[in-house]
């Protein structure tokens, strides 16, 4: 009997996520992002701003504007939104001190009075298409077996939420309940062109989920096991000043290097070598991560050690990682 394997990623929509994205559309956030990085956006995102414009002074919008001005991370805001009971207008846990008073009530009032529900219903085809396209792209590809080779087995589910609203230029990764949730917009196209459909760029889907979720998981893993990592393991990595200025701590540097290597290896193994090479080239150009090919060599060796039963998780490789990386980098440059 032939067994058919399916993906270990759940693709779904969540009204709490869509709600925060709609409120975000009415803040100064979209214009601020466009000023920094002009790009074409999904027609649903643009029409959300237009159709709900008369509610731009709603308390929920003003609350979010204030949070953004204070530097509150979008990840924290979206996580809190998942704690909102849309039928009751309150959080299911105690609100943090930095949250504006009545934030949850204001958010639910916007949900009920702004017409956002009717707008979603009128454009339901766009949301359904994004969900179906993403589901199609995942197919039978599994991510947990790959990640567990570095981080050990983990019980949390992997969830992918396609986002055709805001933010339009970046993905968000959250840990909520028993899930790692990745909220992903379609890939930006050139100039003012509309973004790519989800089903025309599986590499974008794979990279987004693996990079955002893997980054959060590795940082948490290093934080939880910090006492087990020796000074030898934290030896400086052979990185450029440009890269280290953007990632000042050892944990940030190690995590970024892991994520970039993991994405490149996963694309090569589960999609194609051309996309993996394109990703490596882009990383080197944008971040100055010249050591990335060497890091991939070291991680390929690590995976062989895992398969042979010599390593249990990444903690076993950290003590010699810096030395191996330097050797591999010198060999590649010869």
C-alpha positions in Angstrom: 0.0 0.0 0.0 1.4 3.4 -1.0 1.3 6.1 1.8 0.7 9.6 0.7 2.5 12.2 2.8 1.0 15.6 3.4 2.6 18.8 4.6 3.0 19.5 8.3 1.9 23.1 7.8 -1.6 24.3 8.4 -2.8 27.1 6.1 -5.7 29.2 7.4 -7.2 32.6 8.0 -7.9 34.3 11.3 -10.2 37.2 11.7 -8.1 38.6 14.6 -5.1 38.8 12.3 -7.1 40.3 9.5 -8.6 42.8 11.9 -5.3 44.1 13.1 -4.1 44.3 9.5 -7.2 46.4 8.6 -6.6 48.8 11.5 -3.0 49.0 10.5 -4.1 50.1 7.0 -5.6 53.3 8.5 -2.5 54.3 10.5 0.5 56.1 9.1 2.3 52.8 8.9 1.7 52.1 5.1 2.9 55.6 4.1 6.0 55.3 6.3 6.9 51.9 4.8 6.4 53.2 1.3 8.6 56.2 1.9 11.4 53.8 2.9 10.8 51.1 0.3 8.4 51.9 -2.5 6.5 48.9 -3.8 3.3 47.7 -5.4 0.7 46.3 -3.0 -2.1 43.9 -3.3 -5.4 45.5 -4.5 -7.1 44.3 -1.3 -4.7 46.2 0.8 -5.2 49.4 -1.2 -9.0 49.0 -1.2 -9.0 48.4 2.5 -7.5 51.9 3.1 -10.0 53.4 0.7 -13.1 51.6 1.9 -12.5 52.1 5.6 -10.9 55.6 5.3 -13.8 57.3 7.1 -12.8 55.4 10.3 -9.3 56.6 10.4 -10.0 58.4 13.7 -11.6 55.5 15.4 -10.1 54.8 18.9 -8.7 51.5 17.7 -6.7 53.2 15.0 -5.5 55.9 17.4 -4.5 53.2 19.9 -2.4 51.4 17.3 -0.9 54.6 16.1 0.2 55.4 19.6 1.7 51.9 20.0 3.6 52.2 16.8 5.0 55.6 17.9 6.2 54.0 21.1 8.1 51.4 19.1 5.9 48.4 20.0 6.8 45.5 17.8 4.2 44.3 15.3 4.8 40.7 16.6 3.7 41.7 20.1 0.7 43.6 18.8 -0.5 40.7 16.6 0.1 38.2 19.5 -2.1 40.4 21.7 -4.8 40.5 19.0 -5.0 36.7 19.1 -5.8 37.1 22.8 -8.9 39.2 22.1 -12.4 37.7 22.4 -14.2 39.2 19.4 -17.5 38.3 20.9 -16.8 40.0 24.3 -14.4 42.8 23.6 -11.8 41.8 26.1 -8.5 40.0 26.4 -8.4 36.5 27.7 -5.4 37.4 29.9 -4.2 40.4 31.9 -3.2 43.3 29.7 0.4 44.4 29.7 1.0 47.8 31.3 2.0 49.4 28.0 -1.3 48.6 26.3 -3.7 51.5 26.0 -6.8 51.3 28.2 -9.8 49.6 26.6 -7.6 48.6 23.6 -9.5 45.3 23.2 -12.9 46.9 23.5 -11.9 49.5 20.9 -10.6 46.8 18.6 -13.9 44.9 18.8 -15.9 48.0 18.3 -14.0 48.6 15.1 -14.7 45.0 14.1 -18.4 45.5 14.6 -19.0 49.1 13.4 -16.5 49.9 10.7 -17.9 47.6 8.0 -14.7 45.6 7.8 -16.6 42.3 8.0 -18.8 43.3 5.0 -15.6 44.3 3.1 -14.0 40.9 3.8 -17.2 39.2 2.6 -17.3 41.2 -0.6 -13.7 40.3 -1.4 -13.8 36.8 0.0 -12.6 35.4 -3.3 -9.2 37.2 -2.8 -8.7 35.7 0.6 -9.8 32.3 -0.6 -7.5 32.4 -3.5 -4.5 33.3 -1.3 -5.3 30.4 1.0 -5.8 27.9 -1.8 -2.6 29.1 -3.6 -0.5 28.8 -0.4 -2.0 25.3 0.4 -1.2 24.2 -3.2 2.5 25.3 -2.8 3.1 23.5 0.4 1.9 20.2 -1.1 3.6 17.4 0.7 6.7 19.4 1.9 7.4 19.0 5.6 9.4 21.4 7.7 9.4 19.9 11.2 11.7 17.0 10.4 14.3 19.5 9.1 14.1 21.9 12.0 14.1 19.2 14.6 17.5 18.1 13.4 18.9 21.3 14.8 16.5 22.1 17.6 15.2 18.7 18.7 11.6 17.6 18.5 9.0 20.2 19.3 5.2 19.7 19.8 4.0 23.0 18.4 2.1 23.1 15.1 3.3 25.1 12.1 0.7 27.5 10.9 0.8 29.7 7.8 -1.5 32.7 7.4 -1.5 34.4 4.0 -1.9 38.1 4.4 -3.1 40.3 1.4 -3.5 43.3 3.7 -0.8 45.0 5.9 2.1 44.7 6.5 2.8 44.2 2.8 6.6 44.1 2.9 7.5 41.7 5.7 6.4 38.5 7.4 5.7 38.1 11.1 6.3 35.1 13.2 4.5 34.5 16.5 4.3 31.7 19.1 0.8 31.4 20.4 -0.6 28.5 22.3 0.5 25.4 20.7 1.4 27.0 17.4 4.2 28.7 15.6 2.3 31.2 13.4 3.8 32.7 10.3 1.9 35.7 8.7 3.1 36.2 5.2 2.3 38.7 2.4 2.8 37.8 -1.2 6.3 38.4 -2.7 6.9 42.0 -3.7 7.4 42.5 -7.5 9.5 45.1 -9.2 8.6 48.8 -8.9 4.9 49.5 -8.7 3.8 46.1 -10.1 1.3 44.1 -8.0 2.9 41.4 -5.9 3.3 37.9 -7.2 0.5 35.4 -6.6 1.3 32.9 -3.9 1.2 29.9 -6.3 3.8 31.4 -8.7 6.6 31.5 -6.1 7.0 28.5 -3.8 10.5 29.6 -2.9 9.0 32.7 -1.3 6.6 30.6 0.7 9.3 28.2 1.9 11.8 31.0 2.7 9.2 33.0 4.6 8.0 30.2 6.9 11.5 28.8 7.5 13.2 32.1 8.0 10.7 33.8 10.3 9.8 30.7 12.3 13.4 29.4 12.4 14.7 32.7 13.6 12.3 32.8 16.5 12.9 29.2 17.4 16.7 29.4 17.3 16.8 32.6 19.4 14.5 31.0 22.0 16.6 27.8 21.9 19.9 29.7 22.5 18.3 31.7 25.3 16.9 28.6 27.0 20.3 26.8 26.8 22.6 29.8 27.4 24.2 28.2 30.5 25.2 25.2 28.4 27.1 27.2 25.8 30.8 27.7 26.7 33.0 30.7 25.9 34.6 28.4 23.3 31.3 28.1 21.6 30.8 31.9 21.6 34.1 32.6 19.9 33.8 35.5 17.3 32.5 34.4 13.9 34.3 35.5 10.7 31.8 38.2 9.8 32.0 41.7 8.2 31.7 44.9 10.3 28.6 45.7 8.2 26.9 42.5 9.2 28.0 42.7 12.9 26.6 46.3 13.1 23.2 45.0 12.1 23.5 41.9 14.4 25.6 43.0 17.4 25.3 40.0 19.7 26.7 36.5 19.2 23.2 35.0 19.5 21.9 37.2 16.8 24.8 36.5 14.5 24.6 32.8 15.0 20.9 32.8 14.5 21.0 34.8 11.3 23.7 32.6 9.9 21.8 29.5 10.8 18.6 30.8 9.3 20.2 31.9 6.0 22.0 28.5 5.7 18.8 26.6 6.6 16.8 28.4 3.9 19.5 27.8 1.3 19.8 24.1 2.1 16.0 23.6 2.3 15.4 25.4 -1.1 18.1 23.2 -2.7 16.7 20.0 -1.2 13.0 20.7 -1.6 12.7 23.0 -4.6 15.7 23.5 -6.8 19.4 24.5 -6.8 18.8 27.7 -8.9 16.5 29.2 -6.3 19.0 28.3 -3.5 21.9 30.0 -5.4 19.8 33.1 -6.1 19.0 33.3 -2.3 22.7 33.0 -1.4 23.7 35.6 -3.9 21.0 38.0 -2.6 22.1 37.5 1.0 25.7 38.2 0.2 24.8 41.4 -1.7 22.4 42.8 0.8 23.9 41.8 4.1 27.6 41.3 3.2 27.3 37.7 4.4 30.3 36.5 2.4 30.7 33.5 4.8 27.4 32.0 3.9 28.7 29.4 1.4 31.1 28.2 4.1 28.4 28.1 6.7 26.3 25.9 4.4 29.2 23.5 4.1 29.6 23.3 7.9 25.8 22.7 8.3 25.8 20.0 5.7 28.5 18.3 7.7 26.5 18.8 10.8 23.5 17.1 9.2 25.6 14.1 8.3 26.8 13.9 11.9 23.1 13.9 13.0 22.3 11.1 10.6 25.2 9.1 11.9 24.0 9.6 15.5 26.9 11.7 16.6 25.0 14.9 17.3 21.7 15.2 19.1 21.0 18.9 18.4 22.9 22.1 17.5 24.3 22.4 21.1 26.7 19.5 20.2 28.1 21.5 17.3 28.4 25.0 18.7 31.8 24.4 20.5 33.6 23.9 17.2 31.3 25.9 14.9 33.5 29.0 14.7 36.7 27.1 14.0 35.0 24.9 11.3 33.4 28.0 9.7 36.8 29.7 9.5 38.4 26.7 7.9 35.6 26.2 5.4 35.7 29.9 4.5 39.5 29.8 3.8 39.1 26.6 1.7 36.3 28.1 -0.4 38.4 31.3 -1.0 41.4 29.3 -2.3 
